[in-house]
Amino acid sequence: MIASLDIFQVIGFVGMIFIVFAYFLLQTGTYDTQSLKFQLINLIGAVLLLISLCVHFNLGSFIIEVFWIFITLYGIYKNYKEKHTIKNSP
């Protein structure tokens, strides 16, 4: 079965591992939702899954990954903005 996987299925599988690993790190308290590392792991996982879905298309999965990416980018922006506001406040 593993021998029959194409490169895009492998990319999607690696993306899934990233997202599950990020969730595991969140649940174990290693990272919190404000952590840039947590957000980047999530973002990388979603992008890899989206790449896989461009070849092995599934509309529901594609839409959720697009939302996942936008929400993660929003979280990164929000955290960046908050850190720079606190840093620059009198």
Biopython code that builds the backbone (N, CA, C, O; Angstrom):
import numpy as np
from Bio.PDB.StructureBuilder import StructureBuilder

atoms = [
    (1, "MET", "N", (0.818, -1.188, 0.000)),
    (1, "MET", "CA", (0.000, 0.000, 0.000)),
    (1, "MET", "C", (0.869, 1.262, 0.000)),
    (1, "MET", "O", (0.602, 2.179, -0.777)),
    (2, "ILE", "N", (1.890, 1.332, 0.842)),
    (2, "ILE", "CA", (2.733, 2.510, 0.909)),
    (2, "ILE", "C", (3.448, 2.737, -0.409)),
    (2, "ILE", "O", (3.648, 3.884, -0.808)),
    (3, "ALA", "N", (3.835, 1.681, -1.087)),
    (3, "ALA", "CA", (4.530, 1.799, -2.367)),
    (3, "ALA", "C", (3.643, 2.436, -3.431)),
    (3, "ALA", "O", (4.160, 2.981, -4.406)),
    (4, "SER", "N", (2.322, 2.381, -3.269)),
    (4, "SER", "CA", (1.420, 2.933, -4.275)),
    (4, "SER", "C", (1.102, 4.411, -4.051)),
    (4, "SER", "O", (0.357, 5.003, -4.832)),
    (5, "LEU", "N", (1.653, 5.012, -3.001)),
    (5, "LEU", "CA", (1.414, 6.430, -2.749)),
    (5, "LEU", "C", (2.207, 7.288, -3.725)),
    (5, "LEU", "O", (3.377, 7.010, -3.988)),
    (6, "ASP", "N", (1.576, 8.329, -4.263)),
    (6, "ASP", "CA", (2.326, 9.262, -5.097)),
    (6, "ASP", "C", (2.862, 10.397, -4.221)),
    (6, "ASP", "O", (2.537, 10.473, -3.036)),
    (7, "ILE", "N", (3.668, 11.262, -4.790)),
    (7, "ILE", "CA", (4.330, 12.319, -4.029)),
    (7, "ILE", "C", (3.321, 13.261, -3.371)),
    (7, "ILE", "O", (3.570, 13.765, -2.275)),
    (8, "PHE", "N", (2.191, 13.500, -4.027)),
    (8, "PHE", "CA", (1.199, 14.412, -3.469)),
    (8, "PHE", "C", (0.465, 13.801, -2.271)),
    (8, "PHE", "O", (0.070, 14.517, -1.351)),
    (9, "GLN", "N", (0.286, 12.497, -2.284)),
    (9, "GLN", "CA", (-0.288, 11.828, -1.114)),
    (9, "GLN", "C", (0.695, 11.872, 0.048)),
    (9, "GLN", "O", (0.289, 12.040, 1.198)),
    (10, "VAL", "N", (1.970, 11.724, -0.240)),
    (10, "VAL", "CA", (2.999, 11.808, 0.809)),
    (10, "VAL", "C", (3.032, 13.222, 1.385)),
    (10, "VAL", "O", (3.118, 13.397, 2.600)),
    (11, "ILE", "N", (2.962, 14.235, 0.509)),
    (11, "ILE", "CA", (2.938, 15.629, 0.974)),
    (11, "ILE", "C", (1.724, 15.857, 1.880)),
    (11, "ILE", "O", (1.851, 16.486, 2.931)),
    (12, "GLY", "N", (0.566, 15.361, 1.491)),
    (12, "GLY", "CA", (-0.633, 15.492, 2.314)),
    (12, "GLY", "C", (-0.491, 14.773, 3.643)),
    (12, "GLY", "O", (-0.939, 15.274, 4.675)),
    (13, "PHE", "N", (0.128, 13.608, 3.624)),
    (13, "PHE", "CA", (0.342, 12.841, 4.848)),
    (13, "PHE", "C", (1.264, 13.604, 5.806)),
    (13, "PHE", "O", (1.014, 13.651, 7.010)),
    (14, "VAL", "N", (2.322, 14.194, 5.266)),
    (14, "VAL", "CA", (3.240, 14.984, 6.092)),
    (14, "VAL", "C", (2.504, 16.207, 6.663)),
    (14, "VAL", "O", (2.707, 16.570, 7.822)),
    (15, "GLY", "N", (1.656, 16.834, 5.851)),
    (15, "GLY", "CA", (0.858, 17.958, 6.330)),
    (15, "GLY", "C", (-0.043, 17.551, 7.481)),
    (15, "GLY", "O", (-0.171, 18.283, 8.463)),
    (16, "MET", "N", (-0.661, 16.399, 7.368)),
    (16, "MET", "CA", (-1.517, 15.887, 8.440)),
    (16, "MET", "C", (-0.708, 15.670, 9.707)),
    (16, "MET", "O", (-1.175, 15.983, 10.803)),
    (17, "ILE", "N", (0.498, 15.138, 9.570)),
    (17, "ILE", "CA", (1.359, 14.922, 10.736)),
    (17, "ILE", "C", (1.679, 16.255, 11.413)),
    (17, "ILE", "O", (1.662, 16.344, 12.641)),
    (18, "PHE", "N", (1.973, 17.295, 10.621)),
    (18, "PHE", "CA", (2.257, 18.617, 11.185)),
    (18, "PHE", "C", (1.074, 19.121, 12.006)),
    (18, "PHE", "O", (1.253, 19.587, 13.131)),
    (19, "ILE", "N", (-0.128, 19.031, 11.453)),
    (19, "ILE", "CA", (-1.312, 19.553, 12.152)),
    (19, "ILE", "C", (-1.605, 18.752, 13.410)),
    (19, "ILE", "O", (-1.902, 19.333, 14.453)),
    (20, "VAL", "N", (-1.529, 17.452, 13.333)),
    (20, "VAL", "CA", (-1.773, 16.615, 14.513)),
    (20, "VAL", "C", (-0.695, 16.864, 15.571)),
    (20, "VAL", "O", (-0.997, 16.917, 16.763)),
    (21, "PHE", "N", (0.560, 17.016, 15.141)),
    (21, "PHE", "CA", (1.656, 17.284, 16.068)),
    (21, "PHE", "C", (1.460, 18.638, 16.751)),
    (21, "PHE", "O", (1.710, 18.765, 17.950)),
    (22, "ALA", "N", (1.018, 19.646, 16.005)),
    (22, "ALA", "CA", (0.752, 20.961, 16.598)),
    (22, "ALA", "C", (-0.341, 20.856, 17.654)),
    (22, "ALA", "O", (-0.237, 21.453, 18.725)),
    (23, "TYR", "N", (-1.372, 20.107, 17.353)),
    (23, "TYR", "CA", (-2.464, 19.927, 18.310)),
    (23, "TYR", "C", (-1.977, 19.177, 19.552)),
    (23, "TYR", "O", (-2.363, 19.509, 20.673)),
    (24, "PHE", "N", (-1.141, 18.181, 19.350)),
    (24, "PHE", "CA", (-0.556, 17.448, 20.472)),
    (24, "PHE", "C", (0.267, 18.389, 21.363)),
    (24, "PHE", "O", (0.150, 18.348, 22.588)),
    (25, "LEU", "N", (1.098, 19.235, 20.746)),
    (25, "LEU", "CA", (1.915, 20.180, 21.511)),
    (25, "LEU", "C", (1.043, 21.170, 22.283)),
    (25, "LEU", "O", (1.397, 21.583, 23.387)),
    (26, "LEU", "N", (-0.075, 21.543, 21.711)),
    (26, "LEU", "CA", (-1.011, 22.431, 22.391)),
    (26, "LEU", "C", (-1.621, 21.731, 23.595)),
    (26, "LEU", "O", (-1.705, 22.315, 24.676)),
    (27, "GLN", "N", (-2.044, 20.499, 23.421)),
    (27, "GLN", "CA", (-2.693, 19.757, 24.499)),
    (27, "GLN", "C", (-1.738, 19.405, 25.634)),
    (27, "GLN", "O", (-2.160, 19.317, 26.788)),
    (28, "THR", "N", (-0.473, 19.206, 25.329)),
    (28, "THR", "CA", (0.501, 18.877, 26.371)),
    (28, "THR", "C", (1.040, 20.122, 27.065)),
    (28, "THR", "O", (1.807, 20.017, 28.022)),
    (29, "GLY", "N", (0.639, 21.308, 26.584)),
    (29, "GLY", "CA", (1.094, 22.543, 27.203)),
    (29, "GLY", "C", (2.474, 22.977, 26.740)),
    (29, "GLY", "O", (3.031, 23.932, 27.281)),
    (30, "THR", "N", (3.032, 22.302, 25.757)),
    (30, "THR", "CA", (4.338, 22.681, 25.233)),
    (30, "THR", "C", (4.263, 24.053, 24.584)),
    (30, "THR", "O", (5.159, 24.878, 24.765)),
    (31, "TYR", "N", (3.204, 24.300, 23.834)),
    (31, "TYR", "CA", (2.944, 25.597, 23.212)),
    (31, "TYR", "C", (1.538, 26.031, 23.580)),
    (31, "TYR", "O", (0.696, 25.208, 23.939)),
    (32, "ASP", "N", (1.291, 27.330, 23.488)),
    (32, "ASP", "CA", (-0.080, 27.812, 23.603)),
    (32, "ASP", "C", (-0.493, 28.400, 22.253)),
    (32, "ASP", "O", (0.308, 28.449, 21.320)),
    (33, "THR", "N", (-1.722, 28.834, 22.157)),
    (33, "THR", "CA", (-2.225, 29.320, 20.875)),
    (33, "THR", "C", (-1.543, 30.606, 20.425)),
    (33, "THR", "O", (-1.621, 30.967, 19.250)),
    (34, "GLN", "N", (-0.879, 31.297, 21.338)),
    (34, "GLN", "CA", (-0.175, 32.530, 21.000)),
    (34, "GLN", "C", (1.230, 32.259, 20.459)),
    (34, "GLN", "O", (1.881, 33.169, 19.947)),
    (35, "SER", "N", (1.693, 31.032, 20.567)),
    (35, "SER", "CA", (3.048, 30.681, 20.172)),
    (35, "SER", "C", (3.219, 30.734, 18.655)),
    (35, "SER", "O", (2.449, 30.124, 17.913)),
    (36, "LEU", "N", (4.221, 31.460, 18.209)),
    (36, "LEU", "CA", (4.505, 31.528, 16.780)),
    (36, "LEU", "C", (4.879, 30.147, 16.240)),
    (36, "LEU", "O", (4.503, 29.800, 15.120)),
    (37, "LYS", "N", (5.610, 29.365, 17.018)),
    (37, "LYS", "CA", (5.990, 28.017, 16.566)),
    (37, "LYS", "C", (4.753, 27.155, 16.332)),
    (37, "LYS", "O", (4.666, 26.441, 15.333)),
    (38, "PHE", "N", (3.798, 27.226, 17.255)),
    (38, "PHE", "CA", (2.547, 26.476, 17.101)),
    (38, "PHE", "C", (1.832, 26.898, 15.823)),
    (38, "PHE", "O", (1.378, 26.055, 15.049)),
    (39, "GLN", "N", (1.735, 28.203, 15.608)),
    (39, "GLN", "CA", (1.029, 28.713, 14.442)),
    (39, "GLN", "C", (1.741, 28.339, 13.140)),
    (39, "GLN", "O", (1.090, 28.023, 12.144)),
    (40, "LEU", "N", (3.064, 28.374, 13.149)),
    (40, "LEU", "CA", (3.809, 28.011, 11.936)),
    (40, "LEU", "C", (3.686, 26.529, 11.610)),
    (40, "LEU", "O", (3.579, 26.155, 10.442)),
    (41, "ILE", "N", (3.699, 25.685, 12.634)),
    (41, "ILE", "CA", (3.506, 24.247, 12.401)),
    (41, "ILE", "C", (2.131, 24.014, 11.779)),
    (41, "ILE", "O", (1.998, 23.241, 10.830)),
    (42, "ASN", "N", (1.114, 24.682, 12.313)),
    (42, "ASN", "CA", (-0.238, 24.592, 11.759)),
    (42, "ASN", "C", (-0.278, 25.077, 10.317)),
    (42, "ASN", "O", (-0.875, 24.432, 9.455)),
    (43, "LEU", "N", (0.355, 26.210, 10.056)),
    (43, "LEU", "CA", (0.357, 26.795, 8.722)),
    (43, "LEU", "C", (1.046, 25.879, 7.713)),
    (43, "LEU", "O", (0.529, 25.655, 6.618)),
    (44, "ILE", "N", (2.192, 25.359, 8.076)),
    (44, "ILE", "CA", (2.915, 24.446, 7.182)),
    (44, "ILE", "C", (2.074, 23.211, 6.880)),
    (44, "ILE", "O", (1.993, 22.769, 5.734)),
    (45, "GLY", "N", (1.453, 22.660, 7.913)),
    (45, "GLY", "CA", (0.598, 21.490, 7.716)),
    (45, "GLY", "C", (-0.556, 21.766, 6.774)),
    (45, "GLY", "O", (-0.856, 20.958, 5.895)),
    (46, "ALA", "N", (-1.205, 22.909, 6.956)),
    (46, "ALA", "CA", (-2.344, 23.255, 6.096)),
    (46, "ALA", "C", (-1.907, 23.490, 4.651)),
    (46, "ALA", "O", (-2.597, 23.079, 3.718)),
    (47, "VAL", "N", (-0.772, 24.143, 4.467)),
    (47, "VAL", "CA", (-0.269, 24.385, 3.106)),
    (47, "VAL", "C", (0.071, 23.062, 2.427)),
    (47, "VAL", "O", (-0.254, 22.866, 1.256)),
    (48, "LEU", "N", (0.717, 22.162, 3.146)),
    (48, "LEU", "CA", (1.048, 20.861, 2.566)),
    (48, "LEU", "C", (-0.209, 20.078, 2.196)),
    (48, "LEU", "O", (-0.264, 19.448, 1.140)),
    (49, "LEU", "N", (-1.210, 20.120, 3.062)),
    (49, "LEU", "CA", (-2.464, 19.442, 2.735)),
    (49, "LEU", "C", (-3.137, 20.086, 1.524)),
    (49, "LEU", "O", (-3.707, 19.390, 0.685)),
    (50, "LEU", "N", (-3.069, 21.412, 1.436)),
    (50, "LEU", "CA", (-3.658, 22.108, 0.293)),
    (50, "LEU", "C", (-2.955, 21.720, -1.008)),
    (50, "LEU", "O", (-3.604, 21.549, -2.040)),
    (51, "ILE", "N", (-1.643, 21.584, -0.957)),
    (51, "ILE", "CA", (-0.888, 21.132, -2.142)),
    (51, "ILE", "C", (-1.375, 19.751, -2.571)),
    (51, "ILE", "O", (-1.613, 19.507, -3.753)),
    (52, "SER", "N", (-1.518, 18.869, -1.617)),
    (52, "SER", "CA", (-2.007, 17.526, -1.923)),
    (52, "SER", "C", (-3.409, 17.568, -2.520)),
    (52, "SER", "O", (-3.730, 16.815, -3.439)),
    (53, "LEU", "N", (-4.238, 18.462, -1.982)),
    (53, "LEU", "CA", (-5.621, 18.543, -2.454)),
    (53, "LEU", "C", (-5.743, 19.150, -3.851)),
    (53, "LEU", "O", (-6.768, 18.980, -4.511)),
    (54, "CYS", "N", (-4.720, 19.847, -4.298)),
    (54, "CYS", "CA", (-4.742, 20.375, -5.671)),
    (54, "CYS", "C", (-4.670, 19.243, -6.689)),
    (54, "CYS", "O", (-5.118, 19.401, -7.824)),
    (55, "VAL", "N", (-4.112, 18.108, -6.294)),
    (55, "VAL", "CA", (-4.014, 16.957, -7.182)),
    (55, "VAL", "C", (-5.126, 15.948, -6.881)),
    (55, "VAL", "O", (-5.778, 15.437, -7.792)),
    (56, "HIS", "N", (-5.330, 15.675, -5.603)),
    (56, "HIS", "CA", (-6.364, 14.723, -5.174)),
    (56, "HIS", "C", (-7.488, 15.538, -4.538)),
    (56, "HIS", "O", (-7.629, 15.587, -3.316)),
    (57, "PHE", "N", (-8.276, 16.171, -5.389)),
    (57, "PHE", "CA", (-9.242, 17.174, -4.940)),
    (57, "PHE", "C", (-10.404, 16.585, -4.160)),
    (57, "PHE", "O", (-10.960, 15.542, -4.504)),
    (58, "ASN", "N", (-10.748, 17.303, -3.087)),
    (58, "ASN", "CA", (-11.925, 17.026, -2.280)),
    (58, "ASN", "C", (-12.410, 18.394, -1.813)),
    (58, "ASN", "O", (-11.719, 19.062, -1.044)),
    (59, "LEU", "N", (-13.585, 18.819, -2.265)),
    (59, "LEU", "CA", (-14.049, 20.181, -2.024)),
    (59, "LEU", "C", (-14.122, 20.528, -0.539)),
    (59, "LEU", "O", (-13.660, 21.596, -0.136)),
    (60, "GLY", "N", (-14.686, 19.660, 0.270)),
    (60, "GLY", "CA", (-14.815, 19.938, 1.694)),
    (60, "GLY", "C", (-13.462, 20.112, 2.367)),
    (60, "GLY", "O", (-13.266, 21.042, 3.150)),
    (61, "SER", "N", (-12.543, 19.228, 2.064)),
    (61, "SER", "CA", (-11.199, 19.319, 2.645)),
    (61, "SER", "C", (-10.460, 20.551, 2.138)),
    (61, "SER", "O", (-9.740, 21.201, 2.897)),
    (62, "PHE", "N", (-10.633, 20.873, 0.863)),
    (62, "PHE", "CA", (-9.986, 22.050, 0.283)),
    (62, "PHE", "C", (-10.461, 23.321, 0.990)),
    (62, "PHE", "O", (-9.652, 24.173, 1.357)),
    (63, "ILE", "N", (-11.778, 23.443, 1.176)),
    (63, "ILE", "CA", (-12.338, 24.632, 1.823)),
    (63, "ILE", "C", (-11.852, 24.755, 3.258)),
    (63, "ILE", "O", (-11.485, 25.847, 3.691)),
    (64, "ILE", "N", (-11.843, 23.660, 4.000)),
    (64, "ILE", "CA", (-11.402, 23.741, 5.398)),
    (64, "ILE", "C", (-9.921, 24.132, 5.484)),
    (64, "ILE", "O", (-9.534, 24.865, 6.394)),
    (65, "GLU", "N", (-9.102, 23.661, 4.567)),
    (65, "GLU", "CA", (-7.684, 24.025, 4.588)),
    (65, "GLU", "C", (-7.475, 25.493, 4.236)),
    (65, "GLU", "O", (-6.602, 26.147, 4.807)),
    (66, "VAL", "N", (-8.268, 26.015, 3.301)),
    (66, "VAL", "CA", (-8.178, 27.443, 2.982)),
    (66, "VAL", "C", (-8.542, 28.269, 4.214)),
    (66, "VAL", "O", (-7.842, 29.226, 4.545)),
    (67, "PHE", "N", (-9.627, 27.910, 4.891)),
    (67, "PHE", "CA", (-9.996, 28.618, 6.123)),
    (67, "PHE", "C", (-8.908, 28.465, 7.187)),
    (67, "PHE", "O", (-8.575, 29.428, 7.878)),
    (68, "TRP", "N", (-8.359, 27.266, 7.317)),
    (68, "TRP", "CA", (-7.306, 26.999, 8.302)),
    (68, "TRP", "C", (-6.110, 27.927, 8.069)),
    (68, "TRP", "O", (-5.548, 28.476, 9.016)),
    (69, "ILE", "N", (-5.730, 28.095, 6.807)),
    (69, "ILE", "CA", (-4.606, 28.964, 6.456)),
    (69, "ILE", "C", (-4.929, 30.418, 6.792)),
    (69, "ILE", "O", (-4.118, 31.100, 7.419)),
    (70, "PHE", "N", (-6.102, 30.901, 6.384)),
    (70, "PHE", "CA", (-6.466, 32.300, 6.656)),
    (70, "PHE", "C", (-6.573, 32.581, 8.156)),
    (70, "PHE", "O", (-6.125, 33.629, 8.623)),
    (71, "ILE", "N", (-7.157, 31.666, 8.902)),
    (71, "ILE", "CA", (-7.282, 31.850, 10.347)),
    (71, "ILE", "C", (-5.907, 31.855, 11.003)),
    (71, "ILE", "O", (-5.652, 32.659, 11.900)),
    (72, "THR", "N", (-5.026, 30.971, 10.569)),
    (72, "THR", "CA", (-3.669, 30.936, 11.125)),
    (72, "THR", "C", (-2.904, 32.209, 10.784)),
    (72, "THR", "O", (-2.215, 32.763, 11.641)),
    (73, "LEU", "N", (-3.015, 32.674, 9.552)),
    (73, "LEU", "CA", (-2.353, 33.929, 9.169)),
    (73, "LEU", "C", (-2.901, 35.099, 9.980)),
    (73, "LEU", "O", (-2.142, 35.982, 10.381)),
    (74, "TYR", "N", (-4.202, 35.114, 10.223)),
    (74, "TYR", "CA", (-4.801, 36.145, 11.071)),
    (74, "TYR", "C", (-4.228, 36.075, 12.486)),
    (74, "TYR", "O", (-3.902, 37.107, 13.073)),
    (75, "GLY", "N", (-4.104, 34.871, 13.037)),
    (75, "GLY", "CA", (-3.538, 34.705, 14.374)),
    (75, "GLY", "C", (-2.100, 35.190, 14.450)),
    (75, "GLY", "O", (-1.710, 35.837, 15.422)),
    (76, "ILE", "N", (-1.311, 34.882, 13.431)),
    (76, "ILE", "CA", (0.083, 35.341, 13.399)),
    (76, "ILE", "C", (0.122, 36.865, 13.346)),
    (76, "ILE", "O", (0.894, 37.492, 14.072)),
    (77, "TYR", "N", (-0.710, 37.468, 12.486)),
    (77, "TYR", "CA", (-0.774, 38.925, 12.376)),
    (77, "TYR", "C", (-1.203, 39.552, 13.701)),
    (77, "TYR", "O", (-0.591, 40.514, 14.163)),
    (78, "LYS", "N", (-2.247, 39.011, 14.306)),
    (78, "LYS", "CA", (-2.770, 39.540, 15.572)),
    (78, "LYS", "C", (-1.706, 39.490, 16.661)),
    (78, "LYS", "O", (-1.510, 40.469, 17.381)),
    (79, "ASN", "N", (-1.024, 38.365, 16.787)),
    (79, "ASN", "CA", (0.011, 38.231, 17.809)),
    (79, "ASN", "C", (1.179, 39.175, 17.542)),
    (79, "ASN", "O", (1.727, 39.762, 18.475)),
    (80, "TYR", "N", (1.563, 39.325, 16.279)),
    (80, "TYR", "CA", (2.639, 40.245, 15.907)),
    (80, "TYR", "C", (2.258, 41.677, 16.262)),
    (80, "TYR", "O", (3.057, 42.423, 16.827)),
    (81, "LYS", "N", (1.035, 42.045, 15.927)),
    (81, "LYS", "CA", (0.550, 43.403, 16.200)),
    (81, "LYS", "C", (0.499, 43.663, 17.705)),
    (81, "LYS", "O", (0.912, 44.728, 18.163)),
    (82, "GLU", "N", (-0.008, 42.695, 18.481)),
    (82, "GLU", "CA", (-0.097, 42.856, 19.936)),
    (82, "GLU", "C", (1.290, 42.985, 20.558)),
    (82, "GLU", "O", (1.486, 43.813, 21.447)),
    (83, "LYS", "N", (2.236, 42.198, 20.117)),
    (83, "LYS", "CA", (3.590, 42.264, 20.678)),
    (83, "LYS", "C", (4.253, 43.593, 20.357)),
    (83, "LYS", "O", (4.980, 44.136, 21.189)),
    (84, "HIS", "N", (4.014, 44.122, 19.167)),
    (84, "HIS", "CA", (4.637, 45.388, 18.795)),
    (84, "HIS", "C", (3.917, 46.572, 19.454)),
    (84, "HIS", "O", (4.533, 47.610, 19.696)),
    (85, "THR", "N", (2.620, 46.424, 19.745)),
    (85, "THR", "CA", (1.886, 47.472, 20.456)),
    (85, "THR", "C", (2.358, 47.554, 21.890)),
    (85, "THR", "O", (2.557, 48.649, 22.416)),
    (86, "ILE", "N", (2.541, 46.410, 22.534)),
    (86, "ILE", "CA", (3.021, 46.372, 23.920)),
    (86, "ILE", "C", (4.445, 46.906, 23.984)),
    (86, "ILE", "O", (4.785, 47.668, 24.889)),
    (87, "LYS", "N", (5.272, 46.512, 23.031)),
    (87, "LYS", "CA", (6.677, 46.925, 23.011)),
    (87, "LYS", "C", (6.826, 48.437, 22.826)),
    (87, "LYS", "O", (7.726, 49.045, 23.406)),
    (88, "ASN", "N", (5.957, 49.042, 22.030)),
    (88, "ASN", "CA", (6.054, 50.455, 21.705)),
    (88, "ASN", "C", (5.191, 51.357, 22.578)),
    (88, "ASN", "O", (5.187, 52.573, 22.384)),
    (89, "SER", "N", (4.462, 50.789, 23.533)),
    (89, "SER", "CA", (3.617, 51.618, 24.394)),
    (89, "SER", "C", (4.480, 52.266, 25.479)),
    (89, "SER", "O", (5.480, 51.697, 25.916)),
    (90, "PRO", "N", (4.069, 53.485, 25.910)),
    (90, "PRO", "CA", (4.881, 54.220, 26.925)),
    (90, "PRO", "C", (4.834, 53.602, 28.286)),
    (90, "PRO", "O", (5.461, 54.110, 29.216)),
]
sb = StructureBuilder()
sb.init_structure("model")
sb.init_model(0)
sb.init_chain("A")
sb.init_seg("    ")
for serial, (resi, resn, name, xyz) in enumerate(atoms, 1):
    if name == "N":
        sb.init_residue(resn, " ", resi, " ")
    sb.init_atom(name, np.array(xyz, "f"), 0.0, 1.0, " ", f" {name:<3s}", serial, name[0])
structure = sb.get_structure()
